[in-house]
Amino acid sequence: MELKMEVGKECFPKQRQVLILFLMLGVALAGWKSRRYSVMEETESGSFVANLAKDLGLGVGELAARGARVVSEDNEPRLQLDLHTGELILHEKLDREEMCGPTDPCVMHFQVLLKKPLGVFRAELLVRDINDHSPEFPEREMTLKISETSPPGTVFPLKKAQDLDVGNNNIQNYSISSNPHFHISTRTRGDGRKYPELVLDKELDREKQAKLSLTLTALDGGSPPRSGTAQVRILVLDVNDNAPEFAQTLYQVQVPENSPVGTLVVKVSARDLDTGTNGEISYSYFYSSQEISATFELNNLSGEVRLLKKLDFETISSYELEIDATDGGGLSGRCSVSIEVVDVNDNFPELTISSLTSPIPENSPETEVALFRIRDRDSGDNGRMTCSIQDDLPFVLKPSEENFYTLVTNGALDREKRPEYNITITVTDLGTPRLKTQHSITVTVSDVNDNAPAFSQTTYTLRVRENNSPALHIGSVSATDRDSGANAQVTYSLLPPADPQLPLASLVSINADNGQLFALRSLDYEALQAFEFGVRAADRGSPALSSQARVRVLVLDDNDNAPFVLYPPQNGSAPCTELVPRAAEAGYLVTKVVAVDGDSGQNAWLSYQLLKATEPGLFGVWAHNGEVRTARLLSERDAVKHRLVVLVRDNGEPPRSASVTLHVLLVDGFSQPYLPLPEVAAAEARADPLTVYLVVALASVSSLFLFSVLVFVAVRLCRRSRAASAGRCSGPEGHFPGHLVDVSGAGTLSQSYQYEVCLKGDSGTNEFKFLKPFFPSILNQDLGRKSEGNPTFQNSLVSLQEEDHQNHERAVFRIYARRGSDWHSRWAVKTWRCTTKIPLQRRTCVWDGRSAISGHPSAVTPIPG
């Protein structure tokens, strides 16, 4: 196999070296000139043609990276590019005659396409002919009628043989078998084709030889040469001295290619001056190829030439016919018919997609989507084309060389707005009428993680009733992501709480897949009324995007706490006895039942009810504040001791309640130190003397011990009073429940005062302590003036029940105030603020009558100085 490559040479003027360097650089940047390679036809498939990588000046790896490919004009895969070696090889055997027919040279145009960036390199492949076809005559036998009067030197044209090869492999010479009358002359026409002529060397004598049979041989110029033969039969005719003559030696006609079958193309006409059979003319093709015979029909008698099939300008644009007119005497005349096929716009534009990239990532501007080529087989304006796409698409067409176009994105795409584009490429020619071809491609946009999950709400408020069951579904949060695939898969998680003291991990949990929230344990409204935390929603993109929302959980109260009675205290100690003077009027405040409820709202609304009474109708309980008052005036007939049972009930559903027992003792006056109950006095009267003695002895010992303790305490207090500038002494200390709250309303003091509480022994009971008020300098002057004229603060007694051991102390006490000659009493629950002064251990306490205290020192009035 012989391979040749023809490369155009570039000539540069002899100038300075710098100019030559720039010219060479410009040529390199501009690309390469069209190169020509050559190969013999019938070369085996896979044979080497050229090294394109070397000719292009590219590395083998770069060819593969840029997606190099070979595209031919007729889209036939005759060539193949090996991307691993950069070699151009044959994909199949090439038949020059099939590819180009009689056209010489046979050149196949192809392009080398490169992408990223786009490059189109033109090249040609010359297919060289080999002598693989023998000459063939259209007819195996030819008959010539020659008049016997023909002079020597007369030339008789013969039908030429056909050889599909070209060049030297085509017919080069004709020869005829040896005979005394004729020899062969080979003539060459203007188109280079050779045809034989039979030349008469010696006159014929019909009477001696009426017919001759000669062998005509056509010989090509191949190596080795090939030949073909035909028989020439010569009939010697009698004299016919006039040959037919055509009206025109050359007929030129134009036929539109869309002419229907049967259309009259041309009518030739010849005449013969002879008469009889010598003047009868018949028409025939002097020479007709297979294509002409299949396309045109010649009427032997009329000379009309009509179409046998439709013409195609793009296949054959012109035809040359040679028609003989032969008379009955064997003489003939010849004319030529030149038929030009006129192009009409009968071919739609063609579009061939070379590469298509789909999907393409969003947010990627100037991205190459497709590379395609357009072609129209018509000529002139019929073959000129325009290419376009829809105007409302973010794409643009960029023309390139050799009718190649590139479809690229015109800016960044957004998959969330439009995930798919249907692009219709329209190719329209400029013929009349205009023909167009449309080709639709679908380009999908792949997702990029450019959208963070978005919650449906920025803040969620969830409500859950206390005492819920663990793992209760309390609500859900929801976030959506406009992306797709893994970029849209949202996972939920809890954010660390802002308050580090909040045990969020033990309170709630979240389902990472659907955002459902669950309470991990039973909630208690009294311990935690509300809490807030953050929720994070993150997608699974790379990098992951996230957003946050706040969730506030409100614990709804349930009526799960019964009322708790603060006073009278229910600590298992001896019952507290309330003293009521017999001179008390109706509506006299005996005591006040103080109760609280750990619930809230209507579950904490308390009502009071007198459930039982020793003497019904004597006492009454106010339903809203728990005050126990006398219902009427007391009389001597009323019993001394009374037992009252008060029911405290909340307003919950179902309601809860608690009861407390009050002991009321009727006395004639507060100066009476001991008021024995009637039944106790009667029992003592009936007791035997020994019992009386034992009781007296026990009372004496107890009184002596109590007196000693009082004296000891009084001495200590007096020492501390002398040592302290304020002259204050503390009250007794005792335990009191830490959950008491102050109750404001009737029966309590409405201002904050400071008292000095001193223990003072008495001949009666040690339950009563004298309370002396004094006012700090920071208190309001109006309050001071009020205290000066108010006998309540000048002559008062405090009944101190219990007291906390800490600095912040609470006490339930009763204030007895004298107004004129009458005593009045009120119950109060106060918070004491006590300080200790070393070394006298003197305790000074302040209560705040305005604040509701539940163990918070912030509600306590501080002592100045």
LOROZA-169274 format. One line per 5 residues: number of its first residue (from 1); their letters; for each residue y negated, z negated, x of C-alpha. Coordinates in steps of 0.02 Angstrom, whole numbers, plus 50000, padded with zeros to 5 digits. Each point is the difference from the previous one (the first is absolute). Layout:
REM residues N
NUM = a = Y Z X; ...
//
This chain:
REM residues 865
1 = melkm = 50000 50000 50000; 49831 50050 50065; 49854 49888 49956; 49822 50047 50038; 49836 49916 49963
6 = evgke = 49837 50091 49998; 49848 49893 50025; 49825 50068 49986; 49904 49985 50157; 49828 49924 50000
11 = cfpkq = 49865 50070 50111; 49861 49893 50060; 49843 50063 50089; 49981 49952 50179; 49870 49865 49987
16 = rqvli = 49974 49833 50075; 50145 49879 50004; 49913 49880 49884; 49979 50135 49868; 50184 50049 50018
21 = lflml = 50051 49819 49976; 49902 49985 49839; 50067 50166 49936; 50179 49944 50032; 49967 49836 49912
26 = gvala = 49927 50092 49850; 50150 50113 49989; 50117 49852 50005; 49907 49911 49862; 49990 50156 49892
31 = gwksr = 50190 50018 49996; 50112 50138 50065; 49998 50186 49971; 50134 50079 49893; 50155 50016 50110
36 = rysvm = 50140 50124 49985; 50183 49969 50035; 50140 50125 49993; 50184 49998 49960; 50134 50131 49976
41 = eetes = 50066 50022 49826; 50176 49938 49961; 49977 49860 50126; 50114 49855 49960; 49933 49853 49899
46 = gsfva = 49940 49854 50107; 49941 50111 50142; 49848 49946 50100; 49837 50089 49962; 49863 49901 50086
51 = nlakd = 49947 49825 50052; 49860 49963 49877; 49965 49827 50070; 49959 50077 50169; 49898 50141 49925
56 = lglgv = 49902 49881 49890; 49971 49880 50143; 50074 49856 49900; 50135 49875 50041; 50165 50005 49910
61 = gelaa = 49967 49830 49922; 49830 50056 49938; 50079 50146 49906; 50110 49880 49904; 49858 49875 49972
66 = rgarv = 49887 50135 49929; 50137 50070 49888; 50003 50173 50078; 50081 50135 49895; 50013 50190 49998
71 = vsedn = 49947 50098 49846; 50025 50189 49983; 49902 50118 49890; 50146 50035 49883; 50059 49817 50000
76 = eprlq = 50170 50052 50068; 50073 49871 50119; 50038 50123 50139; 49931 49888 50138; 50029 49818 50037
81 = ldlht = 49905 49877 50109; 50103 49872 50093; 49887 49846 50002; 50107 49916 50132; 49980 50137 50131
86 = gelil = 49847 50095 49938; 50099 50164 50002; 49981 50137 49870; 50174 50065 49955; 50072 50125 49877
91 = hekld = 50060 49928 49837; 50097 50157 49953; 50040 50174 50061; 49854 50121 49981; 50024 50174 49930
96 = reemc = 49850 50103 50048; 50040 50136 49873; 50010 49873 49858; 49840 49915 50054; 49887 50149 50039
101 = gptdp = 50091 50158 49950; 49923 50151 50089; 49848 49903 50056; 49985 49990 50188; 49965 49884 50082
106 = cvmhf = 50084 49867 49894; 49892 49846 50013; 50031 49839 49906; 49846 49889 49986; 50022 49814 49995
111 = qvllk = 49896 49843 50019; 50031 49833 50084; 49930 49859 49892; 49950 49834 50074; 49934 49848 49907
116 = kplgv = 49896 49848 50046; 49888 50091 50039; 50033 50163 49914; 50032 50148 50113; 50058 50177 49960
121 = frael = 50058 50110 50145; 50039 50182 49967; 50137 50095 50089; 50100 50160 49983; 50182 50040 50028
126 = lvrdi = 50038 50179 50050; 50175 50048 49944; 50061 50136 50117; 50116 50133 49935; 50177 50029 50062
131 = ndhsp = 50099 50157 49966; 50109 49933 49861; 49984 50146 49878; 50062 50178 50013; 49902 50150 49933
136 = efper = 50051 50051 49825; 49959 50159 49906; 49954 49980 49817; 50130 50132 49959; 50162 50030 50087
141 = emtlk = 49983 50187 49968; 49847 50112 49991; 49995 50178 49935; 49876 50131 50059; 49977 50168 49923
146 = isets = 49930 50121 50128; 49955 50179 49967; 50081 50122 50109; 49834 50078 50035; 49932 49843 50080
151 = ppgtv = 49934 50046 50172; 50051 49906 50156; 49891 49850 50032; 49995 49952 49817; 50001 49813 49981
156 = fplkk = 50098 49913 49864; 49960 49814 49979; 50149 49885 49981; 50009 49829 49923; 49976 49867 50130
161 = aqdld = 50117 49856 50029; 49951 49818 49974; 50017 49865 50131; 49949 49822 49952; 49965 49960 50181
166 = vgnnn = 49829 50032 50074; 49927 50055 50164; 50121 50070 50124; 50143 49945 49890; 49943 50121 49865
171 = iqnys = 50048 50184 49995; 49944 50088 50157; 50087 50169 49991; 50100 50120 49890; 50136 50122 50052
176 = issnp = 50108 50128 49911; 50170 50067 50033; 50011 50155 50107; 49972 50166 49908; 49922 50170 50039
181 = hfhis = 49864 49999 49866; 49910 49832 50001; 49937 49860 50109; 49917 49832 49955; 49820 49958 50037
186 = trtrg = 49946 49818 49986; 49825 49976 49934; 49893 49842 50001; 49883 49965 49856; 49837 49907 50007
191 = dgrky = 50082 49838 49949; 50119 50013 50147; 50153 50047 49898; 50110 50140 50064; 50079 50130 49889
196 = pelvl = 50112 50151 50038; 49961 50184 49977; 50129 50138 50001; 49935 50148 50098; 50075 50173 49975
201 = dkeld = 50043 50079 50165; 50087 50155 49940; 49987 50096 49837; 50130 49969 49868; 50109 50132 49926
206 = rekqa = 50066 49950 49831; 50128 50138 50003; 50073 49931 50161; 49987 49815 49961; 49944 49939 49830
211 = klslt = 50004 49814 50044; 49998 49887 50152; 50048 49816 50020; 49913 49902 50137; 50005 49817 50052
216 = ltald = 49831 49916 50017; 49996 49845 50112; 49860 49870 50007; 49995 49895 50160; 49897 49839 50026
221 = ggspp = 49933 49934 50164; 50096 49838 50008; 50110 49943 50140; 50134 50049 49967; 49933 50132 49880
226 = rsgta = 50060 50015 49822; 50017 50161 49899; 50024 50066 49825; 50057 50171 49937; 49982 50111 49848
231 = qvril = 50070 50170 49953; 49879 50146 49979; 50065 50140 49892; 49903 50163 50017; 50011 50130 49863
236 = vldvn = 49933 50170 50046; 49900 50070 49855; 49947 50163 49947; 49819 50051 50023; 49867 49893 49916
241 = dnape = 49832 50037 50075; 49887 49874 49905; 50014 49813 50020; 49928 49878 49870; 49824 49936 50037
246 = faqtl = 49925 49835 49937; 49827 49992 49925; 49959 49859 50121; 50082 49962 50162; 49947 49816 49981
251 = yqvqv = 49990 49901 49839; 49910 49832 50008; 50014 49882 49852; 49965 49816 49963; 50113 49899 49888
256 = pensp = 49962 49822 49941; 50140 49884 50048; 50016 49936 49823; 50039 50174 49930; 50148 49995 49882
261 = vgtlv = 50165 50086 50035; 49996 50184 49952; 49818 50026 50045; 49961 50176 50061; 49944 49984 50179
266 = vkvsa = 49969 50182 50047; 50055 50175 49952; 50024 50126 50139; 49999 50186 49967; 50059 50151 50101
271 = rdldt = 50015 50185 49963; 50108 50144 50066; 49946 50182 49994; 50177 50056 49989; 50083 50034 49836
276 = gtnge = 50166 49960 49928; 50101 49869 50082; 49894 50017 50157; 49851 49941 49898; 50083 49851 49917
281 = isysy = 49937 49842 50084; 50085 49832 50006; 49922 49842 50075; 50086 49875 50109; 49961 49867 50128
286 = fyssq = 50001 50071 50171; 50032 49827 50064; 50017 49842 49899; 50041 49826 50061; 50097 49880 49894
291 = eisat = 49839 49912 49950; 49916 50163 49944; 50152 50055 49903; 50006 49833 49911; 49812 49999 49962
296 = felnn = 49956 50178 49951; 50087 50131 49893; 49969 50186 50032; 50029 50124 49861; 50083 50152 50079
301 = lsgev = 49927 50122 49878; 49827 49933 49959; 49956 49918 50166; 49947 49838 49913; 50015 49839 50099
306 = rllkk = 50022 49844 49894; 50028 49815 50035; 50177 49934 49993; 49948 49819 50032; 49843 49897 50014
311 = ldfet = 49897 50012 50157; 49951 49850 50106; 49848 50018 50110; 50045 49846 50098; 50169 50076 50047
316 = issye = 49955 50183 50029; 49820 50058 49989; 50030 50188 50018; 50134 50134 49989; 50017 50173 50082
321 = leida = 50104 50130 49907; 50051 50174 50060; 50050 50118 49863; 50083 50171 50021; 49982 50144 49877
326 = tdggg = 50151 50118 50018; 50018 50167 49913; 50159 50082 49944; 50007 50102 50157; 50006 49845 50111
331 = lsgrc = 49822 50007 50062; 49903 49839 49989; 49826 49927 50019; 49950 49820 50037; 49859 49882 49955
336 = svsie = 49959 49818 50036; 49956 49868 49870; 49904 49844 50059; 50012 49860 49871; 49884 49851 50025
341 = vvdvn = 50044 49844 49902; 49843 49919 49931; 50001 49810 50006; 49974 49904 49839; 49984 49813 49983
346 = dnfpe = 50180 49971 49951; 50048 49863 50123; 49962 49819 49968; 49941 49898 50148; 50138 49906 50089
351 = ltiss = 49989 49820 50059; 50123 49924 50123; 49999 49813 50037; 50034 49968 50183; 49989 49810 49999
356 = ltspi = 49966 49865 49870; 49969 49816 50033; 50033 49884 49853; 49973 49856 49975; 49841 49971 50097
361 = pensp = 49929 49825 50030; 49844 49949 49907; 49839 49961 50095; 50040 50141 50123; 49859 50129 50001
366 = eteva = 50019 50175 50071; 50189 49997 49985; 50094 50166 50006; 50101 50020 49841; 50065 50179 50004
371 = lfrir = 49999 50158 50105; 50028 50165 49911; 49975 50188 50018; 49942 50128 49873; 50034 50188 49995
376 = drdsg = 49969 50148 49885; 50101 50158 50027; 49864 50109 49924; 49864 50080 50104; 49812 50008 49995
381 = dngrm = 49918 49887 49873; 50168 49982 49916; 50061 49909 50155; 49848 49889 50027; 50027 49823 49937
386 = tcsiq = 49910 49838 49961; 50084 49829 50001; 49945 49846 49903; 50054 49835 49922; 49932 49893 49858
391 = ddlpf = 49824 49933 50024; 50036 49822 49941; 50123 49958 50139; 49963 49910 50163; 50075 50142 50101
396 = vlkps = 49927 50150 50089; 50070 50165 50064; 49963 50049 50179; 50035 50182 50048; 50082 50039 50166
401 = eenfy = 50062 50153 50091; 50115 50134 49929; 49969 49949 49817; 50059 49822 50033; 49920 49857 49904
406 = tlvtn = 50007 49813 50025; 49987 49879 49854; 49920 49836 50059; 49934 49846 49913; 49813 49995 49971
411 = galdr = 49973 49814 50030; 50108 49847 49975; 50118 49991 49850; 50027 49848 49890; 50176 49981 49934
416 = ekrpe = 49946 49868 49874; 49883 50126 49917; 50119 50148 50009; 50174 49991 50075; 50043 50184 49984
421 = yniti = 49912 50167 50006; 50059 50165 49928; 49912 50132 50103; 49999 50180 49941; 49962 50126 50137
426 = tvtdl = 49932 50161 49924; 50001 50162 50100; 49903 50145 49920; 49981 50177 50067; 49843 50106 49977
431 = gtprl = 50086 50147 49918; 49975 50070 49826; 50067 49918 49900; 50005 49843 50105; 50169 49923 50026
436 = ktqhs = 50028 49820 50045; 50141 49888 50055; 50006 49813 49971; 50106 49877 50094; 50007 49816 49953
441 = itvtv = 50042 49861 50119; 50014 49815 49964; 49927 49880 50127; 50038 49816 49980; 49892 49865 50078
446 = sdvnd = 50094 49862 50089; 49937 49823 49983; 49903 49901 50130; 49979 49813 49977; 49814 50003 49960
451 = napaf = 49996 49893 49843; 50022 49812 49996; 50088 49920 49851; 49878 49955 49861; 50027 49851 49886
456 = sqtty = 49972 50023 49814; 49889 49845 50006; 49907 49915 50140; 50034 49830 49925; 50148 49946 49896
461 = tlrvr = 50000 49844 49892; 50170 49933 49952; 50034 49854 49883; 50158 49897 50007; 50040 49843 49903
466 = ennsp = 50047 49848 50101; 50179 49937 50007; 50059 50179 50014; 50176 50041 50056; 50021 50051 50183
471 = alhig = 50002 50188 50039; 49897 50035 49843; 49917 50171 49996; 49816 49959 49980; 49923 50173 50016
476 = svsat = 49988 50156 50105; 49878 50091 50111; 49999 50188 50012; 49933 50119 50131; 50015 50188 50008
481 = drdsg = 49987 50118 50147; 49939 50179 49976; 50106 50059 50147; 50181 50055 49982; 50168 49960 50076
486 = anaqv = 50005 49854 50119; 49810 50000 50004; 50000 49951 49815; 50136 49867 50007; 49908 49836 49974
491 = tysll = 50063 49831 50057; 49922 49837 49947; 49980 49838 50097; 49906 49837 49986; 49852 49964 50112
496 = ppadp = 49981 49830 50083; 49897 49887 49887; 49821 49960 50046; 50039 49816 49974; 50129 49947 50130
501 = qlpla = 50044 49850 49892; 50064 50113 49860; 50190 50017 50014; 49998 50180 49939; 50172 50040 50069
506 = slvsi = 50078 49868 49887; 49897 50046 49847; 50018 50186 49973; 50092 50150 50068; 49975 50187 49975
511 = nadng = 50123 50142 49981; 49959 50116 50144; 50051 50155 49901; 49919 49979 49829; 49868 49864 50024
516 = qlfal = 50076 49875 49876; 49945 49821 50030; 50116 49852 49974; 49968 49813 49996; 50120 49919 50123
521 = rsldy = 49992 49826 49927; 49941 49908 49849; 49811 49981 49997; 49908 49842 49952; 49829 50019 49921
526 = ealqa = 49954 49821 50046; 50037 50036 50184; 49938 50181 50013; 49894 50077 49866; 49966 50167 50085
531 = fefgv = 50026 50088 50165; 49952 50167 50073; 50080 50113 50128; 49991 50177 50065; 50125 50141 49979
536 = raadr = 50015 50145 50122; 50065 50172 49951; 50049 50111 50148; 50075 50173 50003; 50135 50059 50119
541 = gspal = 49898 50134 50085; 49963 50010 50184; 49883 49918 50028; 50022 49894 49845; 49849 49975 49885
546 = ssqar = 49976 49848 49891; 49884 49917 49875; 49982 49825 49930; 49976 49917 49832; 49970 49820 49947
551 = vrvlv = 50116 49911 49879; 49944 49842 49911; 50134 49897 49914; 49942 49882 49864; 50123 49861 49955
556 = lddnd = 49991 49965 49814; 50015 49820 49947; 50150 49941 49902; 50005 49835 49907; 50118 49918 50122
561 = napfv = 49905 49838 50031; 49992 49857 49879; 49839 49897 49991; 49989 49862 50129; 49913 49839 49955
566 = lyppq = 49883 49935 50132; 49946 49846 49906; 50077 49885 49955; 50103 50025 50159; 50184 50034 49974
571 = ngsap = 50064 49934 50166; 50121 49870 49935; 49886 49851 50034; 49954 49869 49873; 49916 50074 49848
576 = ctelv = 49812 49998 49998; 49923 49896 49862; 49837 50054 49922; 49882 49860 49944; 49903 50025 49841
581 = praae = 49876 49868 49938; 50023 49952 49820; 49815 50028 49976; 50020 50185 50036; 49930 50115 49870
586 = agylv = 50087 50149 49923; 50009 50145 50124; 50007 49882 50148; 50074 50088 50152; 50158 49906 50044
591 = tkvva = 50063 50115 50138; 50022 50181 50040; 50163 50088 50030; 49977 50118 50146; 50127 50141 50020
596 = vdgds = 50010 50164 50092; 50110 50155 49986; 50049 50102 50152; 49994 50161 49897; 49845 50101 49961
601 = gqnaw = 49916 50078 49850; 50061 49947 49831; 50155 49928 50082; 49885 49866 50072; 49903 49964 49841
606 = lsyql = 50048 49820 49958; 49992 49910 49834; 50028 49815 49969; 50085 49917 49853; 50038 49820 49957
611 = lkate = 50186 50001 49976; 50036 49816 49968; 49894 49844 49975; 50039 49817 49970; 49871 49996 49863
616 = pglfg = 49965 50174 49932; 49821 50035 49954; 49926 49880 50126; 49988 50123 50145; 49974 50186 50010
621 = vwahn = 50013 50131 50137; 49878 50144 50017; 50102 50159 50007; 49896 50090 50133; 49953 49869 50129
626 = gevrt = 50133 49864 49980; 49879 49860 49963; 50078 49853 49910; 49875 49916 49885; 50004 49871 49865
631 = arlls = 50008 50073 49827; 49923 49850 49913; 49930 49826 50032; 50121 49872 50070; 50043 49845 49902
636 = erdav = 50082 49836 50035; 50153 50058 49907; 50032 50140 50122; 50139 49968 50125; 49951 49957 50176
641 = khrlv = 50116 50123 50086; 50015 50181 49953; 50113 50135 50067; 49941 50181 49983; 50102 50156 50040
646 = vlvrd = 49889 50152 50034; 50076 50177 50003; 49919 50128 50115; 50045 50182 49958; 49948 50165 50078
651 = ngepp = 49964 50162 49909; 50136 50105 50081; 50142 50094 49918; 50111 49905 49981; 49889 49847 50017
656 = rsasv = 50041 49861 50121; 49952 49818 49978; 49998 49829 50081; 49973 49826 49928; 49921 49842 50067
661 = tlhvl = 50005 49822 49938; 49840 49896 49992; 49993 49810 49984; 49844 49933 49917; 49955 49816 49999
666 = lvdgf = 49867 49932 49882; 49892 49865 50082; 49855 49895 49940; 49899 50030 50158; 50016 50062 50177
671 = sqpyl = 49973 49824 50071; 50172 49946 49940; 50105 50009 50158; 50169 50009 49917; 50042 50047 49824
676 = plpev = 50178 49956 49960; 50085 50104 49872; 50044 49910 49839; 50186 50021 50026; 49985 49936 50179
681 = aaaea = 49905 49845 49941; 50129 49967 49868; 50139 50018 50127; 49916 49878 50118; 49979 49875 49861
686 = radpl = 50184 50009 49963; 50053 49992 50184; 50071 49839 50066; 49899 49891 50119; 50103 50055 50153
691 = tvylv = 49952 50180 49972; 49821 49948 49979; 50004 49906 50163; 50078 50144 50092; 49871 50120 49933
696 = valas = 49858 49881 50046; 50069 49977 50175; 50023 50186 50024; 49825 50032 49934; 49927 49868 50115
701 = vsslf = 50086 50070 50153; 49947 50175 49952; 49822 49945 49965; 49992 49910 50166; 50067 50151 50091
706 = lfsvl = 49883 50116 49909; 49853 49886 50031; 50042 49993 50186; 50007 50188 50008; 49836 50016 49907
711 = vfvav = 49916 49876 50114; 50067 50090 50153; 49941 50166 49934; 49832 49930 49950; 49972 49928 50173
716 = rlcrr = 50045 50165 50081; 49888 50095 49882; 49855 49883 50030; 50018 50022 50188; 50003 50186 49981
721 = sraas = 49853 49993 49881; 49898 49907 50127; 50049 50121 50136; 49962 50154 49898; 49821 50053 49972
726 = agrcs = 50037 50069 49830; 50087 49843 49941; 50147 50088 49920; 50181 49948 49981; 50150 50101 49948
731 = gpegh = 50112 49991 49850; 50185 49977 50000; 50112 50138 50063; 50146 50068 49906; 50103 50158 49976
736 = fpghl = 49949 50126 49871; 50075 50169 49965; 49917 50139 50097; 49991 50124 49858; 49874 49910 49888
741 = vdvsg = 49851 50095 49938; 49836 49938 49937; 49967 50014 49815; 49821 50024 49950; 49934 49963 49829
746 = agtls = 49964 49848 49895; 50045 49836 50082; 49963 50057 50180; 49847 49991 50109; 49903 50161 50019
751 = qsyqy = 49920 49968 50169; 50056 49957 50176; 49970 49821 50054; 50049 49890 50146; 50068 49827 49964
756 = evclk = 50047 49855 50108; 50162 49927 49938; 50036 49821 50046; 50152 49894 49960; 49953 49839 49915
761 = gdsgt = 50123 49872 49941; 49981 49924 49827; 50082 49866 49896; 50067 50135 49885; 50085 50157 50064
766 = nefkf = 49967 50094 50160; 49998 50166 49909; 49810 49998 49985; 49884 50036 50146; 49814 49995 50003
771 = lkpff = 49917 50167 50034; 49827 50005 50070; 49913 50168 50002; 49883 50062 50133; 49931 50173 50036
776 = psiln = 49993 50102 50160; 49835 50065 50057; 50051 50181 49969; 50032 49975 49814; 49874 50059 49875
781 = qdlgr = 49854 49881 49968; 50018 50024 49813; 50176 49938 50014; 49938 49845 50090; 49871 49967 49867
786 = ksegn = 50132 50020 49867; 50111 49871 50083; 49863 49872 50012; 49977 49990 49813; 50178 50020 49951
791 = ptfqn = 50096 49837 49978; 50161 50099 50009; 49980 50011 50188; 49929 49827 50025; 50132 49900 49910
796 = slvsl = 50164 50090 50010; 50181 49967 50035; 50127 50122 50067; 50183 49990 49958; 50082 50085 50150
801 = qeedh = 50177 50055 49966; 50061 50101 50148; 49927 50072 50157; 50057 50121 50134; 50024 49937 50178
806 = qnher = 49916 50152 50075; 49815 50027 50028; 49995 50108 49843; 50058 49878 49867; 50017 50015 49815
811 = avfri = 49992 49857 49877; 50017 49973 49816; 49883 49863 49952; 49911 49931 49853; 49817 49960 49998
816 = yarrg = 49942 49853 49894; 49816 49999 49968; 49899 49870 49907; 49866 50056 49884; 49913 49849 49933
821 = sdwhs = 50133 49877 49948; 50134 50133 49969; 50122 50074 50122; 50044 50181 50003; 50133 50085 50104
826 = rwavk = 50040 50176 50060; 50146 50072 50093; 49977 50119 50143; 50101 50088 50130; 49899 50018 50158
831 = twrct = 50021 50058 50177; 49956 49874 50132; 49931 50048 50170; 50032 49856 50116; 49947 49971 50178
836 = tkipl = 50058 49866 50119; 49886 49905 50114; 50076 49918 50152; 50025 49857 50038; 49971 49921 49832
841 = qrrtc = 50114 50126 49911; 49872 50009 49863; 50035 50142 49877; 49858 50081 49905; 50047 50121 49860
846 = vwdgr = 49904 50126 49898; 50060 50084 49840; 49944 50161 49927; 49995 49997 49811; 49962 50184 49982
851 = saisg = 50139 50089 50090; 50177 50034 49945; 50105 49943 50148; 50176 50056 50039; 50016 49948 50179
856 = hpsav = 49854 50104 50072; 49878 49901 50106; 49866 50133 49970; 49962 49921 49831; 49961 49831 50076
861 = tpipg = 49822 49942 50026; 49971 49959 50183; 49917 49839 50057; 49843 50029 50103; 49987 49917 50166
//
